[in-house]
């Protein structure tokens, strides 16, 4: 009896697009900041013009900014060959390819004020715009944000801390200091301007695309703050360590960045240091979680996020509107780790918070419902997912968010298709094609995504000719050069098309597309789980094409990545090991196949249970090898 594959294709996790908490408005004396990927958790979610927070203070009203609504569009796979990569971004969300998929290091925060406001503008240096991950790190230096609007209002009304507020006003670095620094650095080595000035130089060199020189100046800034570390300026050292860690990440030196961030977390005093120390710890934990995520260590990443969330709740309370931002962020991290129960709990808590702080039918509520729909769909609850998506789309229609409505319609079509309502799904997908062309142009990745959805629909309705035609339309769009395709969007689309072509018995073409998607994802940081999933799917297709040695190598590489991440305790590991056993049989190594089947059975019994059908299939494979070996 031939060995049984427990699953013809194995669905693997992809990168779930992380939300971007809104940026707090800068204080009056600060320079305007552009939107960054990560902002302080002490900010309130910004509503649209039709929604106002409950009883804002006068200062809050004057500093309130309208927040661009964000659209998340991810969809669980419908076909086994599809990898759970993120859906193409709609232009309103920050591209994840993270959640460039660089670490989100910028967390503009209150505790950066005292350092950077003393430094003032820098003269006669590079003045180019920061780029990529370093842009986020630089903005952490320059952001002038309030920890709590209410706290600041109270301080100003009572006239307390006037000296502190005055000290935080922006002052330019004296020209005499800059001239002395250029002549003889030692003569101003102990000047209070030295640390901020070194960080300014680091920023300038990084903006001029010289990260090595920037790293050198940042290291010197850290050493300066270490020499002059006093109780009142300990947070300056924390800031410089965070910035140095971001520079190490930009250079791909993630272990160095992790060590620096862990060190920075030992400095804040959470018991007696006050809110600034708490925010410093929060920022450090979030940045550490991002860095762990970039190297595929999802378990410690989630632990760091939860520590940050606990600190935030201890200061703001469980139902502050700013807690919802972190809840959504951490929920998406849990989704990446396939921990949907935890993600659902956090998302529902965010929804409760927004219900308390926003009017009924708010954009924030719609965003939470869309995230819940993704979770429901991943758990196979397509009716609940459809209900949440329809509710969210109705809200977006009320606010004239055309792109959100269009992407929502595509998700609704996916759920209708999963429920067998093919004609309704066809209407949704056809409308998506026309809407995306109108909003983004004929050659946008979203148009290709809609064509792929139509191809999937035609395949399910036994119309392979039309399915192939729509796949070709999508591939022509992805092949366009110089139209600004996001790499993650292209990878997701190629995997989806490969799934359809495999079912059309065009396995060679499907394998080429999967390998192309693998090459894209492998160059992006923080995509270990997605890359592992692609390697498994490539291995399965190689087995079908009787390319057994490459298939075995693909499975080996995938298992190594899975065991080093959060999937090590997942039944997926057992399924992949079972595939390795099947491949070993094809290569004629029966004893090795028996060892793999034994390992797969142990994993499956511990994770899926001894009565699970996949576990029984592995047992049958093991029994067959024992018969062949005479045992």
N, C-alpha and C positions, 0 to 999 in steps of 0.2 A: 504494500500500500504506500503510495507516495506521501511524503510529508505534507502536512497541512499548514498553509500560511494563515496565521490567526487573523490577519487583516490584510486584504489585498493592498490597500494603501493606508498609510498612517498619518493622521492629522497632527501636525505639530504647532506649537505656539508661535506666534509672530510678535512683532513689536507693536504694542498698543500705544496709540498716540497720547502723549501726556498733555494734560491741560496746562494752560498758562494762567496762573493767578494774575489778577489785574495789578497794574502798577499804581502805587499810591501817588497822589499829586505831590510834587515837590513843594517845599516851603517857599515863602516869598523870596528869600534871598538866594535861592538856589537857581542854577541854570536849568532851563527846560531839558527834560530827558526824553529820548525816544523810547518806544515800548521795548522792553526786554523780555526774554523768555521766562525769567523767574523774578518775582518781586517779593517784597516783604509780606509775611503772613499777617502783619498788623494792618492790612488794608481791607477796605470793604468792597464787596462785589458791586460793580457799577451797574445800575439799571438803565433801561432806555428812558426816553423822555416821558413815557406814560407811567413809569413806576418810580416811586420815591420811597426812600427809607423812612422808617418810623421816627418821627420827632428828631430830626437832625439838629445839631447845634449850629449857630450862625457861622462859625468857622468852617464847619463841615460843608455847609451850603455853598460858601464862597470858594471852597477848594474842590468841589465835586467835579469830576470829569466823566464824560460819557464813555462808557466802555464798549468797545466793539464786541459784538456777540461772537462767540466761538462756535465752530461746527466741528464735531467729531464724527468721523464716518469710518467706522470699522465694521466689518461683518464677519461672523463666523463662517467657516467654510461649509459649503453644501456638498461638494464632491470630495472624496477621500484624497485625491491628489493635490487639492488646493492647500497651500500653506496659509496659516492665519496671519498673513501680512496685513498691514493697514491699508485701508481704502485710499484711493488717491485723495490728496488734500484738496479742499475746495477754495483755497486762497485766503480764507478767513482764519485759519489755524496756523500755528507755527509748525513748519515741516519737521518731522521727527528725524528724518534721515539726512523721536527724541531725537525718543524721545526721545543738512548736517545733523547727525544724531549725537551731537556732543553733549557733554554734561552741562547742565544748566547751573551755571556757577554765579549768577549775578545777584540774587537775593538782595536787592537794594534795601538797606535797613538803617534804622536809627543810629545804631552804634558805629556806622561809618561816618557820621556827620562831623564829629569833633576832629577827626584826623584830616579829612579832605577839605573841610572848610578853612582850616588853618593854612592849608597849602596854597590856595589861590591858583590863578591861572599861570601857566608856564609860558615863558617867552623863548623865541628863537630855537624851537625844536620842531620835530615832525608834527604835522597837524592833520594827518590823514584820519579817516574814520576807522575805528576799531572794526575788526572782522571776526566772524565765526565765534568760537568759544571765548576768545579774549575780549571781544566786545562786551560780553556779559561780565567778565571779571573787572574790566575797567569801569563799567557803570556801577559796580558795587562800591568802588571808591568814591564816585562822584554823586551818588544819589543822596538827596537831602530829604529824608522822609520822616514822618512823625510816627512814633510807636503807637500812640493812641491820640486821636483828635480830642477826645474828651479830656484826657489827662492834660494835654497842652492847653486847652481852653481854661481848665481850672487853674493851672499855674499862672497863666497870664492875668486872669481875673484877680487872683490873690496877690499878685506881685512877687511871688516867690521865684527863686532861681533866676532872678534877673541877670545876675552876673554870668551864670552858665549860658543863658540864651545869648547874651551879648558876646561871649567868647566864641560862640559858634558862628557868628556872622563871618562871611567870607572876607578874608584878607589876602592880599597879594603877597607873595614871597618878596621880601625886600630886594631891590636891585643890588644893594651892597653885598647881600649874602650870595647872590648868584655870581657876582664878579669875584668874590673871595673864593667861592667854590671852584671857579674855573682856573684861578691862579694856584691855589694851594688848598687841597681838600682837608688836610689835617688842621688847618687854622679854624675851620668851622665844624670840626668833627662832633663837637658836643652841642652845637646849636640846636634849639628845638625845631628849627626849620629843616634839619637834615633828613629826618625820616620821611616826612611828606614829600620833600623834593625828590628823594630817591625813587619813591613810588610814582611820582609824576614822570620822571625820566623813564621808568619801566614802562609806563603806559605809552609814552611817546615812541619808544623803540618798537613796542609791540604793534602800534598803529602803523609804523613804517615797515612792517613785516620783517622785523628782526627779533624773533622771540628769544634767541639765545642771549642777546645783549639785554633784553628786557628781564630775562631770568637772573642775569648777573646783578642788575641794579635792585631787583626785588629781594634777592638773598642778602644784599648789603643793608637794605631797609630792615629786614627781619633782625639782622644782627644789631643794628642800631637800637631797635626797640627792646631787644633782649638786654642790652647794656643799660638802658635807661628805664627798665620796667619798674614802675611804681604802682601803688594801688590805684591811683587815679587815671593812669593811662595803660592799664593792662589790656583794655579792649583794642588799643592801637596795635598791639602785638597780634591779637587774634585776627584783626583785619588783614594785616600783612601776611599772615600764614594762609588765610583763605585765598588771597590773591596769588601767592606763590604756588599754592596747590593747583589753581586754575591754569597757571602757566605750565606747570608740569604736565597737566592733562593735555594741553594743546600740543605738547611735544611728544605725547604718547607715553609719558613716564607715570603710569597710573599708580604703581606701588609707592613711589615717592609721594605722590599726591595724597594717597590714603594715609601714609604715616604722618604727614603734616596736619591733615585734618583731625586725625585722632589725637595728636598732640594739642591742637587748638581747643579741643573739647575739655581738656583738663584745666584750662585757665579760668573760664567763667565760674563765678560763685552763685549757684542757683538759690542758695538759702538766704544769703544776705546781700547779694549783689544788686538786687532790684531788677527792674524790667529790662534794662539795657543788657545785663548779663544773660538774662533769660533769652532775649532775642539773639544774642551772640551764639548761645548754645543751640537754639533752634536753627539758625542759619547754617551752623557747622554740621549738624546732623542731616539736614536736607542735602547739603552739598556732598557729604560723605555718601549718602544714599545714592545720589546720582552717579558718583564715581564708581561705587560698587556695581551699579547697574551697567556701566559702560564695559566692565570687564566680565560681565556675565554672572556675577555673584549676587543672585537675586535674593537669597535668604538674608544675608547681612544687609543688603540694600533695604529690604522691607523692615528689618529691625531698626535701622537708622531712621526711616521715615516715621515709624510708630513712636520712637522716642521723641522726635520733633513734635509730633501731634500731641503727645502727652504734655510736653512743656507748654505748648500753645494753649491747650485746654486749661492747664493749671493757672494761667494768667488771665485768659479771656473768658473762661467758662465753656461749658459744653455746647452752648447754643449761640455763640457769637457768629455773626455772618461771615467773619474771616476764617473761622474754623471750617466752614463748608468748602472753601477753596482747597485746603489741605486734604480734607476727606476725599474730594474728587481725585486729587493728584495721587493719593495713596491707593485709592480704589483702582485706578488704571494700572498702577504697578502690580497690584494683585491679579488683575486680569492677564497681564503679561505672563505671570507665573501660573496661570490656569487655576487660580484660587478664586473661583467665582462666588462662593458663599461669603467670603470675607469682603470681596468687592461689592457685593449686593448690600451687605450691612452698612458699609461706609457710604455708599451712594444713597441709600434710604435715609441715613442720618443727615446727609447734605440736603436732601429734599425736605426733610422736616424743618431744618434751619431756614431754608429759603421760603417755606410756607409761613414761618413766623415773621420774617423780616421783609418780605416782598408782597405786593398785591397779588391776588389770584390771577393766574395766567401770565406770569412773568417770563421773560426770556431765560432767567436762571432756572426756573422750574422746567421749562422745555428742555434745556440742556441736560438736566438731571434725568428726565424721562428718556431721552435718547440714549444716555449711558446705560440706564436700566434695561432698555430694549436690547442692547448688545449682550448684556448679561443673560437676559431671558432666552435670547436666541441661542447663545452658546450652550445653555442648559437644555435646549430642545423644547422650550416653552414658547412656541412660535405665536400662539394666540395672544399671550400676554405681551410679547414683543410687539406684535402688530398694534395692539391697543395703545401701548405707550408711544409708538411712533406716530400714530394718527393724532393723538392728543398733542404731542409736541409740534407736529406740522400745523395744526390749527392755530397754535400760538404764533408760530413764525409767520403765518399768513396775515395775522392781525397786525404784526409789526413790519410787514412788507420786506421780510428777509428772503429775497428771492432765491439766493444761492442755498440757504438752509432748507428752503422748501424743496428745491430741486434734488438735493442730496437725500433729503428725507423721503422723497417719492421713490428714489432708487432702493432705499432700504425697505420701504413698504413693499415694493415689488419683489424683493428677495423673500420676505416673509410670506407674501401671497403665493409665491412659487413653492415654498416649502410646505404650505398648506394645501397644495394641489389646485389652487384657484388660478389656472393658467391664463384665462382670457383677461382677468383683471390685472395680472402681472404684466401681460403684454402691453396693455394700455399705459401702465406706469412707466415701463422701460422706454416705450416709444416717445412718451412725453419728455422723459429725461434727455433723450438724444437731442430733441429740438430745443429744450431749455438750456442745456449745456452749450450747445452751439451758439445760441443767442447771447449767453452771459459770458462765455470764455473763448469763443471762437471754434472753428471747425477742427483744429488740430490739438486741442487740449486733451490731457490724459483722462479727464472726466468723460469726454465723449467716447474715448476708447473703452472706458470701463462700462459705459452704458451699452455699447455694441457687444461687449463680452457677455453682459447679462442677457441680452437678446439671444446671443448664440446659445447660451446655456438653456434658455427657454425653448428654442427650436429643437435642441437635442432631446430634451425631455418629452417634447410633443412629437417625436419621431419624424423630424424634418432635418435630416443631416446635411442636405445641400445648403439650406439657408443658414444652418449653424456654421458651416465652413466659410460661407461668404462673409458673415459678420465677424468671424475670427480674422479673416484677411483684412477687413476694414480696420479692426483694432490694431493689428500688427503694423499696418501702414502708418498709423498715427504714432505708435511707439517708435517707429524707425526714423521719424522726422528728427533732424539734427537742428540744434540752435533754436528750439522753440520753448526752452525753459522747463522741460520735464524734470520732475523731482525723481531722483534715482529710486527711492522706495516705491513710488507709484508705478514706475516701469516694472520693477521686480514683481510687485503684486499682480500686475496685469499679465505678465509673461507666465506666471504660475497658473493663473486662472485659465488662460488660453491653452496651456499645456494639458490641463485636466480635460478640456473638451476634445483636443486633438487625440489624446490617448484613447478616449472612448470612441473616436472615429477611426481607430486602428492606425493612426499615423504616429507610431511610437518613436520613430527616429526623430521626427520634427519635435515632438513633445520633449524628448530628452535634450535636444539642443536648446530649447527654450528654458528648461529647468537649469541647465548648466549656465546659461547666460544670467538668469536670475541669481544663481548662486554666486557668480563672480561679482555681481553688483552688491549683494548683501555682505559678502565676505570682506569687502573694502570698507564697510561702515562699522563704526564702533558700537558695542552694546547689542549686537545682533546674534549672539551665540546660539540662542534657542531657535531662532528662525533659520540660521545656517544649518543647524543640526537637522531640522525638519526637512530642509531641501536635500541634504545629503541622503537621508533615508529614502525620500521619494526618487532621487536619482538612482540609488542602489536597487530599488524595486524594478524600475524600468530597465536597468542594465541586466537584471536577472531575466526579465522577459525577453530581452534581446540576446540572451545567452552570453553576456559579457560578465562572467562570474568573478574573475579576479578583480576588475575595477569595482564590481558591486560589493565584494567583501571589504575592500578598502574604504568604500563609502560608508558602510555600516560601522566599521571600526572607528572611523573619525567621528561619526555621529554619536556613538555610544560614549566616547571620551568627553564630548561636550555636554551630553545629557547628564552624565554622572557628576560632573563638576558644578552643575547648576541645580535649580530647584526641582528638576525632573528626575532626580536620582531615585526618588521614592514613588515614581509614577509607573502605572502599568505599561506605559509606552516603552519603558526600558526593556521590560520583558518581551514585548512584541518585537522590538528590534533585534534582541538577542536570538529570538526564535528565527528571524530572517537570516541571521548569521549561521545558525545551524543548518537551515535549508541550503544556503549557499555552500557550506562545507560539504554537504552530501553531493552536490553537483560537482564539486572539485575532487570528489573521491576520498575525502578524509572523514570516514565514518566515526572513528573514536573522538575526533575533535567535535564533530556534530553532536555526539552524545553529551559531551561536556557542556556545550552551549545550551542544549535542550534542558539539561539538569539545572543550569543557572537560570534559564528563562522560567522554568516551572517554579523554582523557589521564589523568584521575584513576583510572578503572577499570583501565587498562593498568598503571599504577604500583602499584596496591594489590591488585587481584584477579588481574591477569595478562591477557595478550592473548587467551588461549584460553578464558577463563571465559565461561559462557553469558550472564551479564549484560553483559559487555563486548561480546559479539557482538550482543546486542540493541541496544545503544547505537550500534554501527557501522551496523546496518541502518537505524536512525532517521536517522543522519547521511547515509547514502547516499540515503535518500528525499528529504531536504531538498535535497541537491545536485542530484538529478534535477529537482526542482521549480524550482530556481534556474538550471537549464541549465548547470551546471558539470560 
